[in-house]
């Protein structure tokens, strides 16, 4: 995983009083999340799967290839996120593969780049980037059973290291795995990750 400070940026729609101000600022300092050309960050907007793929791609060590590149039926070489999806996109959950038909380069796959990313798909992708993170053990979530069974171990690894947390409701908090994730929520998760990486 690659994390390095890139210098602060300031956003017109991120108030110093907002709960996510520190997280957004720190993620911007590290160059993990960028704003838009008009100077906004759009903290409450959902983040697309293409944007998540680009984020994960920036975090992957270039000296440690992810494996063979994957081509998706719904991603064109002309799309700005093409390289990110062929790289970091294969870490993100939510990809659909049709095993009944095969193309010259493998089975047909769809990435759904413009769809809003779910909390579990992003968490799973982030956990795949942090493949060498040890599971410290601990509590789960009240809605643990709603998490995709293929993602559970990876997501619990993040939970037990304090990188993702529940909403504070009930005994363990709810993760809301199927809900879409906002840019501010992604910033907070990444801020938690930076704290873990620096300790």
Buried (B, 14 or more C-beta within 10 A) or exposed (E): BBBEEEEEBEBEBBEEEBEBBEBBBBBBBBBBBBBEEEEEBBBEBBBBBBBBBBBBBBBBEEEEEBEEEBBBEBBEEEBEBBBBBBBBBBBBBBBEEEEEEEEEEEEBBBBBBEBBBBBBBBBBBBBBBBEEBEEEEEEBBBBBEEBBEEBBEBBBBBBBBBBBBBEEEEEBBBBBBEBBBBBBBBBBBBBBBBEBEEE
